[in-house]
């Protein structure tokens, strides 16, 4: 376990990190709490990876649709064949958690905007929090801000966005 400042120089002290790729531990706990509060019937998560965020979810209380773009990390509970969701899967989800590889995440956010279930909630990781313009985090944040959906930015070190589909 590391202090997030190891990976995000401008982070306030005390944020816990596993590594430079996984979401901050507090972000993962927030996702689990959000699931408990919303009680979604269908949870869709991208960028499952080694399951850092997934282990905070209650997979028994919902239909879980997990996706991982890197075949080397694609194992249960992620779909063993698909790297990213289909529009049909996106349309079913009540809670959408996006943390896939950048080449997928922008398209997945656009897919949620176009095909997302009305009233569904999207939680996007790496949406920027003090990151310089042009960085991946700033670009993901700009993509979130450019959606037609209402939302708010979270102040975790790597940034997050919480949107609600109208």
QUIHUBEL-V474004 format. One record per residue. N is the residue number from 0. PHI is phi in radians with two decimals (* if undefined). OMEGA is omega as a letter, one per 40 degrees, with the letter a starting at -180 (999 if undefined). Layout:
n,phi,omega
N,PHI,OMEGA
N,PHI,OMEGA
//
This chain:
n,phi,omega
0,*,a
1,-2.27,i
2,-1.37,a
3,-1.00,i
4,-1.04,i
5,-1.07,a
6,-1.94,a
7,-2.22,a
8,-0.99,a
9,-1.55,i
10,-1.18,i
11,-1.23,i
12,-1.11,i
13,1.78,i
14,-1.38,a
15,-1.64,i
16,-2.33,i
17,-1.51,a
18,-2.87,a
19,-1.38,a
20,-1.86,a
21,-1.24,i
22,-1.06,i
23,-0.94,a
24,-1.04,i
25,-1.18,i
26,-1.11,i
27,-1.09,i
28,-1.11,i
29,-1.07,i
30,-1.04,i
31,-1.12,i
32,-1.16,i
33,-1.06,i
34,-1.05,a
35,-1.10,a
36,-1.29,a
37,-1.42,a
38,0.89,a
39,-1.23,i
40,-1.29,a
41,-2.26,i
42,-1.96,i
43,-2.05,i
44,-2.19,i
45,-1.98,a
46,1.27,a
47,-1.02,i
48,0.94,a
49,-1.50,i
50,1.59,a
51,-1.01,i
52,-1.36,a
53,-0.96,a
54,-1.18,i
55,-1.62,a
56,-1.64,i
57,-1.67,a
58,-1.27,a
59,-1.54,a
60,-1.71,a
61,-2.68,i
62,-1.52,a
63,-1.85,i
64,-2.07,a
65,-1.97,a
66,-2.40,i
67,-2.40,a
68,-1.33,a
69,-1.53,a
70,-0.99,i
71,-1.17,a
72,-1.83,a
73,-1.40,i
74,-2.57,a
75,-0.90,e
76,-1.55,i
77,-1.23,i
78,-0.98,a
79,-1.28,a
80,-1.95,a
81,-1.67,i
82,-1.45,a
83,-2.61,a
84,-1.25,i
85,-1.58,i
86,-1.00,i
87,-1.11,i
88,-1.13,i
89,-1.07,a
90,-1.20,a
91,-1.49,a
92,-1.33,i
93,-1.61,i
94,-2.26,a
95,-2.04,i
96,-2.04,a
97,-1.93,i
98,-2.63,a
99,-1.36,i
100,-1.00,a
101,-0.93,a
102,-1.14,i
103,-1.79,a
104,-1.08,i
105,-1.09,i
106,-1.18,i
107,-1.18,i
108,-1.11,i
109,-1.08,i
110,-1.13,i
111,-1.11,i
112,-1.07,a
113,-1.37,a
114,-2.04,a
115,-1.06,i
116,-1.22,i
117,-0.97,a
118,1.55,i
119,-1.21,a
120,-2.01,i
121,-1.97,i
122,-2.06,a
123,-1.95,i
124,-1.57,i
125,1.19,a
126,-1.57,i
127,1.48,i
128,-2.74,a
129,1.55,i
130,-1.35,a
131,-1.13,i
132,-0.93,i
133,1.59,i
134,-1.26,i
135,-0.96,a
136,-1.05,i
137,-1.14,i
138,-1.20,i
139,-1.14,i
140,-1.05,i
141,-1.11,i
142,-1.12,i
143,-1.13,a
144,-1.12,a
145,-1.45,i
146,-1.19,i
147,-1.50,a
148,-1.79,i
149,-1.23,i
150,-2.98,i
151,-2.46,i
152,-1.57,i
153,-1.68,a
154,-1.77,i
155,-1.10,a
156,-0.93,a
157,-1.54,i
158,1.47,i
159,-2.66,i
160,-2.43,i
161,-2.09,a
162,-2.05,i
163,-2.17,a
164,-1.36,i
165,-1.51,999
//
